[in-house]
Amino acid sequence: MLYLLWEKLTADGAHYIPVLNLLRYLTFRSALSLATAQLTVVAMGSRFIRWMQARQGKGQPIRTDGIERHVIEKAGTPTMGGLMFLAGIAVGTLLWADITSVYVWVVLAVTLIFGFLGFLDDYAKVTRQTTAGISGWLRLAVEAAVSIAAVFFMVWLGQRAVDEPHLATSLAFPLLKKALLDLGWLYLAFGAFVIIGSSNAVNFTDGLDGLATVPVMIAAGAFGLIAYLVGNSRFSDYLELHYVPGVGEVGVYCAAMVGSCLGFLWYNAPPARIFMGDSGALALGGGLGAVAVATKHEIVLAVVGGLFVLETVSVMVQVASFKLTGKRVFRMAPIHHHFERLGWAEPTIVIRFWIIAVMLALLGLATLKLR
């Protein structure tokens, strides 16, 4: 919004204001987006938590078949903290991004709609005081519809590019320079799978205080850099990446996500005063998936977000093993609960998983140069 104001003030040689000239720089606006989102979440924090505590009563339901101490230590903690995320991301993005960018609107729309879907799920759990929210099939159907629509708009936008119109429906491979696999309209299903998978993977990871917040922040930071490089013709040419015109503005959105995570971590650090809930986890994961599709780095998301993949695979393996053999591979899934069952302290698990997330993010960023 303020970027458009700068354009209007500087158009046709109108009153030139040197300070406002900083708004032309994507990096400057990204930094301000991060700070704005963080301050928004922190400012909401205490009042929002008290408001939620007054209305949620017993707070988020805790699995009685899970870790015993969770029932004692975490009972009564309010959920729906994702609404704080959504506010921070929306304010930071709309204030500092170029709102004429379709990519910005598509990614932000996915985040907000997935967040609203998660809110409905959280609301059902709190009001019924059960860990079962809305129907899983209904949630999946809505996620699929939103994801397909988002990918369609990004494909439509990408095909308007003169240089590589086929890039919009193609899968790019890291480490292989400019190798592409054109999936045609099957790319709609693939892109939707990336968004849905990312959303639910983050949701699986959100099981301990701060466990999902920092890895999301790390992944968002990595993809903010990727968006900046891919959306810049000079950097993308130097690094032999596929240039996606206009996608650089998504970096402002990623910065807002980082800022929101930083602000939320103030209240979500152990012991958490509020949980992000599905309203936060689904929104953050869906947003990351949409950014990966927009920047044509879907495979790199599986590397940068490898921790989320590990959590999801642990659930899939556990369910498949139990149904086929009647035996469990892990003491409890997702895998972070397995380590709790082994006697690891919660802060130990959380910090070690953060370290893994940092290492995977660096590995993912290394693919930008290793060609």
N, C-alpha and C positions, 0 to 999 in steps of 0.2 A: 504493500500500500504506500509506504513512504518512498519506495523506489519510483513509483509512478509520479509522486509529488515532485521528486527530483527531476524526472524527465520533463515534467510540465514547466518547472521553473527555469530549466536550462534550455528549453526549446527556442529555436529561432533567435538565439543570443539574448534571451530575456535575462533579467537581473541575475548575474552570476554570483553565487555565494560559495566561496572556496570550501567551507566546512561541509556543505551538503554534497560537494563533489566526491566525498568519500563513499557515498551511497552507490556510486557506479561500480565499486569493487565488491565482487561476490564474497571474498574472504572477510571483508569488514562487516558486511551484512550478516554473514553466517555467525560471526562472533557475537554480534548484537542479538541475533536470534537465540543463540544459546543462553546468553545472560538474561534476556527477557523471559524465556520459558522457565528458567530456573527460579527467577524472582517471583514469577506468577505462582508456581507450585508452592514455594516456601511461604509466600504471603497467604495462600489459601489454607496451608497446613493445619495449624492448631484449631482454627475456627471450624474448618471442614470436619476434622476428626471428632470434635465435640458434638457437632451437629449430627454426624453419623452414629455416634455412640448413643445419643438421645433417641434416635429413631430405629436403630437396629436391635436394641435390647441385648440379646445374647450374642450378637455378633455373628461372624461366619461359623457355620457348623463344621466341626472337626470330625474326621473319620474315626469311628470307634474301633475299627479293625486295623488302625494304623499304629503309629508310634505312640506308646502310652503317655509319655511326658507331654506330648502335644495337646492332649485333652486337658491336662492340668495347666500348662504354661500359656497356651495360646487361646484357650476358650475365652470368649467375650471380646476378642479383638475385632473391631469393625472392618468391613471389607468395602469394595467399590472404590478403592483409592485410585483406580484407573481414571475416574472422572477428573482427578487432579492432573493426570497425564494429558488427557484430551484438551483440557483448558490451556495448559502450558504450550502444547504443540500447536494448537490452533492460533493462539495469540502470537507466538514467536514467528510462525510461518506467515500468517496473513499480514503481519506488521512489516516484515523485512524482505519477503520474497517478491519477485516479480509476479504479481497475481494474474498477468496475462498468459502465463505459462500453463498449458493444459496439463503437463506432467505434474505440476504442483497440485492442481486441483484433483487430479485422479488419485494420486498417492494420499492426499489429505482426506479425500472422500472414503477411500478404503479404510483408513484408520478410524475415522469417526463412525462409520457404519458398523464396522467390526466391534468398535467400542460400545456402541448402543446395543448390539446383539449380546455382548458379554454382560452389559448392565442388566438386561432382561434375565439372563441366566443367574446372575448374582442375586437379583431381586427375588427370583423364585426360590432360591436356596434359603435366603434369609427369612422370608415370610413363612415358608413351610418348615424351616429348621431341619433341612435334610441336605445331604451332599449331592443329591440328584437335582439338577436344574431343569431347564426346558429340554424337550425331546432332542436327542442327539441327531436324529435324522433331519429334523426341522432346522436345527442349527447348521448342519452340513449343507442343506439345500440352499439356505440363504447365503452362506459363505460362497457356494459355487456360483450362484447367480451374480453376486456382487463382483466376484473375481473375474468371471468371464466378461462382464461388462467393462471392467477396468482394463483388462488386457485388450479387448476390442478397441477401446478408445486409443490406447497406446500404439496398437498396430496401425490404426487409421492415421494417427499423427505421424508415425515413423515412415509410412509409405509416401507421405508428402515430401520427404527429403529427396532431393534430386540425385545426390551422389550414390547412395546405396538403398534404394527403396525396398529391396528384398531383405535387408537387415531386420526389418520389423517383424518378420515371421521366421527368423533364423535363430538357431542356437549357436552361440559362440563358445569356443573352447579355450580355456586358459593354457598358456605355454605354447600354443600352436599359431602364434602370430595372428593372421586374419582368417583362419580356417572357419568356415560356416557350414552348418547343416540346415538347409531350408526345410522347415516342417510344414510350410503352407499354412492352411487354416487349422491344422492340428495344433499349431502353436497356441491357439486359444485354450485348449485343454491343458497343454503343458504349463503355460503361464499361470492358469488358475490353480493347477496342482502345486506350483511353487508357493503361491500366496497362501493357499489353505494349509499346506504342510508347514510353512513357516509359522503361521498363526497358532496352530495347535501344538507345534513343537515348543514354542515359548510357554504356552499354557502348561505343558507337562513339566517344564523346568521350574515353574513358579510353585515351589513346595516348601522352601525354607526362607527365613528372613534375609532379604537382599540377594538371594541366589540368582534370580532372573534379572534383577534390575541392572547390575553392573555388566553382565555379559551383553545385554541389549545395548547398553551405553557404548560398550566397546565396538560392537558390530555396527551401530549407527555411525560412530566416528569413522570407522573404516570405510563405510559406504558413502559417507559424506565426501571423503577424499576421492573415492572412485568416481562419484558423480561429477566432482569438480574437474577431474582429469579427462573423463570421457566427453564432457560437455565443452571442452576447450580444444579447438582444432589443432593448435600448435602442440600441446602436450600429448594429445591422442596420437598425432602423427609421429612424434618423437618416440613414444612408447609402443608404437605399432598397435594401438588399440582401435576399436571401431568407434568412430566419431558419431555421437548422437546429438544433433543440434537441439539446443534448448534444455537439455536434461541437467545442465549445471545448476539450475535453480533448485533442483531437488536437494542439493547440498545444504541449502538454508533450512529445509524441512528436517534433514538429518541432524543438523546442529540443534534445532529446537527439541528433537527427541533426546539428544544427549543432555541438554539443559534440564529437561523435564525429569529425566532419570536421576540427575544430580540432586535436584530439589526434592524428589520423592525419597531418595536414599536417606535424607536427613531424618525422615520419620519411619522409614522401613528398615533401618539398620537394627541388628539384634540388640535388645528385644523389640520387635516391630510394634509401633503404635497403631498401624493400619496395614492391611493387606491390599495389594493392587487388585486382586480378584480377576475374574474373567474379563471384566470391563477394561482392565489394563493389559493383561497378557495377550488376549486375542487382538487388541488394537495394535500393540507394539509389534507383535509377530506378523500380522497382516501388513502393516506399514513397511517392515523390512522386506517382506516378500515382494511387495509392489515396487519398491526401490530397485531391487535386484532385477526385476523384469524391465523396468524403465531404462536401466543402465546397461542391459544386455550382459549381466554378470550373474546369471542364475546359478551356474555351477560353483562360482566363487563363493556364493552365499552358503553353500553346503560346507565349505572349508572354514570361512570366517565364523559361521554359526555352527561349527562342528559340535559344540557342547549341546546345543539344542537337538541336533541329529542323534547324538549318543543317548540322550534322555528318551527320545522317541523310540529308537531302536530297542532300548532296554524294555520298554513297555510291550512292544510288538513281540519280542522274543519270549518274554514272560507269558504272555497270553497264548501264543502259539504252542509253547512247550507244555503248558498246563492242559490245554485242550487236546493235544495229541498224545501226551504221555502221562498226564496226571501229576507231573512233577514240575517244580519251579526251579528255574536257573538261578534267580536271585532271591535273597531272603524277602525282598519287597521291591516293587517297582513303582515309580521310576527309580533309576539307579542311585540317586542321592539318598533315598530311604534305605537302600541296601547297606550303604556305608554307616548309616545311623544304627541299623541292626547289628553291625559289626562292632559297635561301641565308639565310633568316631564322634567327637563333639561337633555340635552344629557349626560353630564358627570355623572349625578346622575344615569341614566339608566345603563350606561356602567360600572361604579364601582360596583353597586349593582349586576349586572349580573356576574361580576368577582367574587364577594363574593360567589354567588351561585355556580359558577364553582369550587371554592376551596372546598366548603362543599361537593359537589358531588364527587369530586376526593378523598377526605378523606374517604367518605363512600364506594367508590369503592375499595380503598386500604384495608379497614377494612375487606372486604370479604376474603382477603388472609389469615387472621388469625382466623376468626370466622368460625370454621368448626365443 
